Amino acid sequence: MPKLDQKLTLTILTIAVATFSISSYANDKIGTEQCYGIVKAGKNDCKTGMHSCAGQSIKDGEGFINVPKGLCERLVGGSLKPKINS
């Protein structure tokens, strides 16, 4: 393999590893809490009483979104516990 191809391959591999590492760090849930009651319809991170998948809420305030710890209860409508569906 020519030197230029080796350098290009190494550069691409390095960028790929760095990108994976950054995205893994960004997805780390340490320092966050699940905040119910504030998320817009279809923007939830996961689960409601009706489903268990992200982005499937059909009305505002249904489901949760991850926010930094300590922020949820300071937000209007924010709760650390889900609403009980009747």
Backbone bond lengths (Angstrom), bond angles and torsions (degrees), N, CA, C in turn:
res aa  C-N    CA-C-N  psi(-1)  N-CA   C-N-CA  omega(-1)  CA-C   N-CA-C  phi
1 M - - - 1.446 - - 1.524 108.17 -
2 P 1.319 118.11 129.49 1.466 120.62 179.29 1.528 111.25 -61.14
3 K 1.340 115.61 154.48 1.473 121.56 -177.48 1.531 111.99 -57.24
4 L 1.344 116.81 -39.65 1.460 120.35 -178.84 1.532 110.57 -63.45
5 D 1.332 116.62 -41.56 1.458 120.62 178.20 1.528 111.19 -64.74
6 Q 1.330 116.37 -39.23 1.466 120.04 178.52 1.527 110.62 -63.73
7 K 1.325 116.83 -43.89 1.466 120.51 179.73 1.523 110.97 -64.89
8 L 1.321 116.34 -41.71 1.456 120.86 179.50 1.531 110.76 -64.35
9 T 1.314 116.63 -43.99 1.458 121.21 178.36 1.527 110.92 -62.73
10 L 1.316 116.95 -44.03 1.462 121.34 178.93 1.526 111.04 -63.75
11 T 1.319 116.99 -40.52 1.465 121.24 178.62 1.524 110.91 -63.58
12 I 1.317 117.01 -46.23 1.467 121.01 179.26 1.523 110.75 -62.82
13 L 1.318 117.23 -42.52 1.459 121.41 178.43 1.527 111.08 -62.71
14 T 1.315 116.97 -42.48 1.466 121.58 178.83 1.525 110.88 -62.36
15 I 1.318 117.01 -44.25 1.468 120.96 178.79 1.527 110.46 -63.58
16 A 1.320 117.11 -41.69 1.465 120.75 179.90 1.527 111.18 -62.76
17 V 1.318 117.04 -44.64 1.470 120.94 179.30 1.525 110.33 -64.31
18 A 1.320 117.42 -43.14 1.469 121.05 179.38 1.524 110.85 -63.23
19 T 1.315 117.12 -42.28 1.467 121.13 179.18 1.519 110.63 -63.22
20 F 1.325 117.67 -44.23 1.460 121.34 178.60 1.522 110.63 -62.27
21 S 1.313 117.34 -42.40 1.464 121.26 -179.69 1.520 111.38 -63.93
22 I 1.321 117.31 -42.63 1.468 121.29 179.95 1.519 110.49 -65.88
23 S 1.334 117.62 -43.80 1.460 119.32 -178.75 1.520 111.16 -68.41
24 S 1.320 118.33 -34.08 1.460 120.78 176.26 1.520 110.51 -65.12
25 Y 1.322 116.31 -41.03 1.461 120.64 178.18 1.524 110.65 -64.91
26 A 1.324 117.06 -41.50 1.465 121.31 -178.67 1.520 111.76 -66.67
27 N 1.322 117.46 -29.77 1.460 120.91 -179.65 1.517 113.06 -83.96
28 D 1.304 117.38 -4.95 1.452 121.26 -179.71 1.523 109.18 -64.20
29 K 1.325 117.23 129.04 1.460 121.54 -175.03 1.525 113.00 -89.48
30 I 1.314 118.30 3.05 1.461 120.50 178.67 1.518 108.30 -63.70
31 G 1.324 116.18 131.58 1.456 120.41 178.79 1.515 113.85 88.37
32 T 1.333 117.57 10.95 1.457 120.43 177.40 1.520 110.06 -124.69
33 E 1.326 115.02 164.38 1.458 120.94 175.19 1.525 108.37 -138.41
34 Q 1.320 115.65 156.96 1.455 120.92 178.85 1.523 108.27 -83.60
35 C 1.328 116.70 120.54 1.459 122.00 -177.81 1.526 109.38 -111.90
36 Y 1.319 115.62 117.55 1.459 122.37 -179.91 1.526 110.20 -95.02
37 G 1.325 116.78 153.11 1.454 122.21 171.71 1.514 116.34 91.15
38 I 1.321 119.21 -2.37 1.469 119.73 -175.85 1.522 113.97 -118.11
39 V 1.305 117.05 -12.86 1.466 120.70 -172.62 1.535 111.42 -82.60
40 K 1.322 116.20 144.02 1.460 122.12 176.95 1.528 109.93 -75.60
41 A 1.320 116.50 155.38 1.465 122.14 179.31 1.526 110.49 -54.46
42 G 1.325 115.98 132.61 1.459 121.64 177.85 1.512 115.38 80.25
43 K 1.323 118.63 1.03 1.465 121.92 -177.63 1.527 112.28 -113.26
44 N 1.332 117.28 9.26 1.462 120.44 -177.94 1.525 111.95 -67.82
45 D 1.348 115.72 150.94 1.465 120.70 177.91 1.522 110.96 -76.76
46 C 1.309 117.68 -34.54 1.456 120.69 178.90 1.514 110.92 -176.35
47 K 1.263 117.65 163.95 1.458 133.90 173.72 1.527 118.64 32.75
48 T 1.316 113.08 146.06 1.462 124.05 166.73 1.518 104.90 -143.12
49 G 1.298 117.60 -172.06 1.454 120.07 175.45 1.519 112.26 -70.72
50 M 1.332 116.58 -16.25 1.459 121.37 -175.41 1.534 113.89 -100.41
51 H 1.319 118.39 -19.72 1.466 121.55 -177.37 1.523 109.23 -158.82
52 S 1.320 116.41 175.47 1.468 119.57 -179.27 1.522 112.26 -130.88
53 C 1.324 116.86 27.48 1.461 119.50 -178.18 1.519 112.48 -121.54
54 A 1.314 116.04 146.08 1.466 122.10 178.41 1.522 110.76 -63.74
55 G 1.336 115.54 142.77 1.453 121.29 174.70 1.512 116.00 76.36
56 Q 1.333 118.49 10.97 1.457 120.05 -176.87 1.526 114.18 -106.22
57 S 1.312 119.03 5.47 1.466 118.88 178.35 1.523 108.90 -66.99
58 I 1.338 116.01 144.58 1.461 119.50 -176.75 1.524 112.96 -109.16
59 K 1.329 117.68 -4.87 1.462 119.71 175.74 1.523 109.60 -142.72
60 D 1.328 116.34 156.22 1.460 121.62 -179.93 1.527 110.84 -60.27
61 G 1.323 116.21 144.26 1.456 121.78 176.65 1.508 115.03 81.77
62 E 1.313 117.90 -2.13 1.457 122.00 179.98 1.525 107.50 -92.46
63 G 1.309 119.31 131.94 1.458 121.47 -179.12 1.517 111.54 88.46
64 F 1.326 116.35 -171.33 1.459 120.32 -179.00 1.510 110.89 -132.20
65 I 1.321 113.29 167.08 1.458 121.82 171.78 1.524 106.13 -136.54
66 N 1.318 117.97 143.30 1.464 121.47 179.02 1.525 109.50 -78.09
67 V 1.321 115.54 130.35 1.468 122.33 178.25 1.526 108.00 -131.57
68 P 1.327 118.68 161.66 1.466 120.51 177.03 1.533 110.94 -58.75
69 K 1.331 116.17 143.13 1.467 120.91 -179.55 1.517 110.90 -54.58
70 G 1.334 115.27 137.29 1.447 121.78 177.82 1.519 114.34 90.12
71 L 1.323 118.10 -10.46 1.463 120.87 -177.41 1.525 112.58 -86.83
72 C 1.307 118.25 -36.60 1.463 122.32 -170.73 1.526 113.19 -53.94
73 E 1.310 117.26 -52.03 1.465 119.74 -174.61 1.527 112.59 -71.66
74 R 1.315 118.26 -9.99 1.466 121.49 175.69 1.522 111.40 -88.96
75 L 1.328 117.56 -12.58 1.463 121.94 -179.86 1.530 110.23 -87.97
76 V 1.326 116.40 141.70 1.461 120.87 178.35 1.524 109.13 -62.58
77 G 1.322 116.69 123.70 1.460 121.75 -179.62 1.512 113.97 85.73
78 G 1.327 118.31 -6.05 1.460 121.99 -177.95 1.515 112.40 -74.58
79 S 1.331 116.53 139.35 1.461 122.46 179.46 1.521 109.07 -147.78
80 L 1.320 116.35 143.79 1.464 120.54 177.46 1.524 111.59 -82.58
81 K 1.329 117.19 -7.73 1.466 121.55 179.59 1.524 109.07 -119.19
82 P 1.336 116.44 142.42 1.470 118.84 179.20 1.524 111.47 -70.29
83 K 1.333 115.12 154.17 1.461 119.92 173.42 1.519 107.71 -70.65
84 I 1.319 116.15 142.86 1.465 120.32 177.47 1.520 107.69 -82.00
85 N 1.334 115.93 123.48 1.472 120.33 179.57 1.511 109.64 -77.96
86 S 1.320 115.78 135.68 1.467 118.91 178.70 1.502 111.28 -98.31
